[in-house]
Each structure stands twice: as C-alpha cells, then as structure tokens.
C-alpha cells in the first residue's frame, strides 16, 4: 500500500530540512519554511519566498502580504484552509531580495514533487518568479488574470497568473487588478463546480405517458 499525501509531504519536508546545510540560503532545518494547507485542495497558490514573519513562524504568507491574501480568499468564498499555499523558495532571501536563478533551480525539485503529491486542478502563481516556472519569458502585466490550460508532467492543470500581494500593497492600481483577478478566479471555480455537478447529476427517469403505460400491461 502506497503512502498517503500526508506521509509524502512529511517526507518531502524532512528531505528539505536534512538538506538545509547544502541548499542555498539555509544553514539548518529551522531555516526551511514548509508549505501548508488542505492536502486535497483543488487550488494551489505558489508565491516567491518567505519574508521575515514567515521565517519566524515557519509558515507561508503570514505577514502583511499574507494577510491580504487570506482576506481576499475569504472575500471570494474560498477560505485559506481549503487551498494549498507554497513558495518557489522554501526560505527567506537576505533583505527579502529577489530569488536568484540558481536558488530557484535548487528548490525546483522539491516544488515539482509537491505539485505531484497535491495534484491541484488549478495553480495560481503569485508574482513573476512563480509564473516564470510555467511561463518563462512572459510579462506578468500582460497575462495576469488570464487562465490557460497547461500540461505539467502529464497533469492537465489550469494556470492562473496573478500579481504578488506584496506588489498589490505597493500600488493602488495593482491592488485593484489583484482583486479583479480574484473575482475571475471565483467565476472559474463556480464554472468548474457547475460542470462537475452536471456530470454527476443522475438522469431523470423518463415518465411514461398513459398510453405507453397501458401498452406495457
């Protein structure tokens, strides 16, 4: 019997913690900020890296940007507890600087395994660094909020690029677009739920008219 998702994720986190001395930006297991959320989530959010509060609490998106993400999820009727939340880097870069290509590459192996374990139907990338994993060379300003199907290692996943909540906090127009993109996500989820409901509905038993009933007697 194979391992369940909880065991697989626990093993993956232990692998990262054991490799902390060799991974970029980490010296010991405490420097690793593991992902969290609903293991059976349909929606996976992938951000950039841990910030100060995340590194202290060892939880993703718990600082000011995280509060905006949590609040916006609540506003569209998708509580944080129902989704899976992760980052490209499982640690905090110095002074919250941008991740370097070699750092992204070092943690990519773990993120790939994570996606394979969770098997989300939808991946929402938050910011250009997580978007770049799936859409290299694309500008976030041109594609944010536009859902597209991707084939990711044999899995068909709906990819929805969005701005990072930290960017939304820095500029009013980006915040407006950030909220609008989440409204689009709400519509996407409603459409998927409707399609699933239609597929699982039991067909009504056709009613026989009186003549047909008599002919069967």
C-alpha positions as CSV (number, residue, x, y, z in Angstrom):
1,X,0.0,0.0,0.0
2,X,1.4,3.4,-1.0
3,X,1.9,6.3,1.3
4,X,-0.9,8.9,1.6
5,X,-0.4,12.6,0.8
6,X,0.3,13.5,4.5
7,X,3.1,11.0,4.7
8,X,4.5,12.0,1.3
9,X,4.5,15.7,2.3
10,X,6.1,15.0,5.7
11,X,8.9,13.0,4.0
12,X,9.4,15.8,1.5
13,X,9.7,18.4,4.3
14,X,12.2,16.2,6.1
15,X,14.2,15.9,2.9
16,X,14.5,19.6,2.7
17,X,15.3,20.0,6.3
18,X,18.0,17.3,6.1
19,X,19.5,19.1,3.0
20,X,19.4,22.6,4.6
21,X,23.2,22.8,5.0
22,X,23.6,22.2,1.3
23,X,20.7,24.2,0.0
24,X,21.1,28.0,-0.9
25,X,20.3,30.5,1.9
26,X,19.7,27.9,4.6
27,X,22.0,26.6,7.4
28,X,19.8,24.4,9.4
29,X,16.3,22.8,9.4
30,X,14.8,25.9,11.1
31,X,15.5,28.0,8.0
32,X,13.1,25.9,5.9
33,X,9.6,27.3,5.6
34,X,7.3,24.4,4.6
35,X,4.2,24.7,2.6
36,X,0.8,24.3,4.2
37,X,-2.9,23.9,3.6
38,X,-5.5,21.3,2.5
39,X,-3.8,18.3,1.1
40,X,-6.8,17.6,-1.1
41,X,-7.0,21.2,-2.3
42,X,-8.2,21.8,-5.9
43,X,-6.3,25.2,-5.9
44,X,-2.6,25.6,-5.2
45,X,-1.1,29.1,-4.7
46,X,2.6,29.5,-5.4
47,X,4.4,32.6,-4.2
48,X,8.0,33.7,-4.3
49,X,9.8,33.2,-1.0
50,X,9.4,33.6,2.8
51,X,9.6,37.0,4.4
52,X,10.5,37.9,7.9
53,X,7.3,36.8,9.6
54,X,7.2,33.6,7.5
55,X,10.8,32.7,8.5
56,X,9.9,33.3,12.2
57,X,6.7,31.4,12.2
58,X,7.8,28.9,9.6
59,X,4.6,29.3,7.7
60,X,4.0,30.8,4.2
61,X,2.1,34.1,3.7
62,X,1.6,35.1,7.3
63,X,3.0,38.7,7.1
64,X,1.2,41.8,5.7
65,X,1.1,40.4,2.2
66,X,-0.2,37.1,3.6
67,X,-3.0,38.9,5.4
68,X,-4.1,40.5,2.2
69,X,-4.1,37.0,0.5
70,X,-6.1,35.5,3.3
71,X,-8.6,38.4,3.3
72,X,-9.0,38.2,-0.4
73,X,-9.6,34.5,-0.4
74,X,-12.3,35.0,2.3
75,X,-13.9,37.6,0.1
76,X,-14.4,35.2,-2.8
77,X,-15.7,32.5,-0.6
78,X,-12.5,30.3,-0.7
79,X,-11.2,30.1,2.9
80,X,-7.4,29.7,3.3
81,X,-8.0,26.4,4.9
82,X,-9.4,25.0,1.7
83,X,-6.3,25.7,-0.5
84,X,-2.7,24.7,-0.6
85,X,-0.1,27.5,-0.2
86,X,3.6,27.3,-1.1
87,X,6.6,29.2,-2.4
88,X,9.2,28.9,-5.1
89,X,11.9,29.2,-2.4
90,X,11.3,27.5,0.9
91,X,13.3,30.1,2.8
92,X,13.9,33.8,3.2
93,X,16.4,35.6,0.9
94,X,18.6,38.3,2.6
95,X,16.7,41.5,3.0
96,X,13.8,39.9,1.0
97,X,15.7,40.4,-2.2
98,X,14.6,38.7,-5.4
99,X,15.5,35.0,-5.8
100,X,18.4,34.2,-8.0
101,X,18.1,31.7,-10.9
102,X,20.4,29.1,-9.1
103,X,18.3,29.4,-5.9
104,X,15.1,28.8,-7.8
105,X,16.7,25.8,-9.6
106,X,17.9,24.3,-6.2
107,X,14.4,24.3,-4.8
108,X,12.6,23.4,-8.0
109,X,13.0,19.7,-7.4
110,X,11.0,20.0,-4.1
111,X,8.3,22.2,-5.6
112,X,7.9,19.7,-8.5
113,X,7.4,16.8,-6.1
114,X,5.0,18.9,-4.1
115,X,2.8,19.6,-7.2
116,X,2.9,15.9,-8.0
117,X,1.7,15.0,-4.5
118,X,-1.1,17.6,-4.2
119,X,-2.3,17.2,-7.8
120,X,-4.1,20.5,-7.9
121,X,-6.7,21.3,-10.6
122,X,-5.7,24.9,-10.6
123,X,-2.4,26.6,-9.9
124,X,-2.4,30.3,-9.1
125,X,1.1,31.8,-9.4
126,X,1.6,34.9,-7.3
127,X,4.2,37.2,-8.8
128,X,6.6,36.9,-11.8
129,X,9.0,34.4,-10.2
130,X,6.5,31.6,-9.7
131,X,4.8,32.5,-13.0
132,X,8.2,32.1,-14.7
133,X,8.3,28.5,-13.7
134,X,5.4,27.7,-16.1
135,X,5.5,30.7,-18.5
136,X,9.2,31.7,-19.0
137,X,9.8,35.0,-20.7
138,X,6.3,36.2,-20.3
139,X,5.4,39.6,-18.7
140,X,3.0,39.4,-15.8
141,X,1.4,42.7,-16.7
142,X,0.3,41.2,-20.0
143,X,-1.1,37.9,-18.7
144,X,-2.3,38.4,-15.1
145,X,-5.8,37.0,-14.6
146,X,-5.8,35.1,-17.8
147,X,-6.4,31.4,-17.2
148,X,-4.8,28.8,-19.5
149,X,-4.6,25.0,-19.6
150,X,-1.1,23.6,-19.3
151,X,0.2,20.1,-19.5
152,X,2.5,19.8,-16.5
153,X,4.3,16.5,-16.4
154,X,1.3,14.5,-17.5
155,X,-1.2,16.5,-15.5
156,X,-3.7,18.9,-17.1
157,X,-3.7,22.0,-14.8
158,X,-5.4,25.3,-15.2
159,X,-2.8,28.0,-14.7
160,X,-3.9,31.4,-13.4
161,X,-1.1,34.0,-13.2
162,X,-1.6,36.8,-10.7
163,X,0.3,39.7,-9.1
164,X,2.0,39.0,-5.8
165,X,0.0,40.5,-2.9
166,X,3.1,42.4,-1.8
167,X,3.1,44.2,-5.2
168,X,-0.6,44.9,-4.7
169,X,0.1,46.6,-1.4
170,X,2.7,48.9,-3.1
171,X,0.4,50.3,-5.8
172,X,-3.3,51.1,-5.8
173,X,-3.8,50.1,-9.4
174,X,-2.1,46.8,-8.9
175,X,-4.3,46.2,-5.9
176,X,-7.4,46.9,-8.0
177,X,-6.2,44.4,-10.6
178,X,-5.3,41.9,-7.9
179,X,-8.8,42.0,-6.5
180,X,-10.3,41.8,-10.0
181,X,-8.2,38.7,-10.8
182,X,-9.5,37.0,-7.7
183,X,-13.1,37.8,-8.8
184,X,-12.2,36.0,-12.1
185,X,-10.9,33.0,-10.0
186,X,-14.2,32.9,-8.2
187,X,-16.0,32.7,-11.6
188,X,-13.7,30.0,-12.8
189,X,-14.3,27.9,-9.6
190,X,-18.1,28.4,-10.0
191,X,-17.9,27.2,-13.6
192,X,-15.9,24.1,-12.7
193,X,-18.3,23.3,-9.9
194,X,-21.2,23.7,-12.3
195,X,-19.6,21.4,-14.8
196,X,-18.9,18.8,-12.2
197,X,-22.4,19.0,-10.9
198,X,-23.8,18.5,-14.4
199,X,-21.6,15.5,-15.0
200,X,-22.6,13.8,-11.7
201,X,-26.3,14.5,-11.9
202,X,-28.4,11.4,-12.2
203,X,-30.5,11.4,-15.3
204,X,-34.2,11.7,-14.6
205,X,-36.2,8.6,-15.2
206,X,-38.5,9.5,-18.2
207,X,-42.1,9.4,-17.2
208,X,-44.3,7.1,-19.4
209,X,-47.5,8.7,-20.7
210,X,-50.8,6.8,-20.0
211,X,-50.9,5.1,-23.4
212,X,-47.4,3.8,-23.0
213,X,-48.2,2.5,-19.5
214,X,-51.2,0.7,-20.9
215,X,-49.2,-0.9,-23.7
216,X,-46.8,-2.4,-21.1
217,X,-49.7,-4.1,-19.2
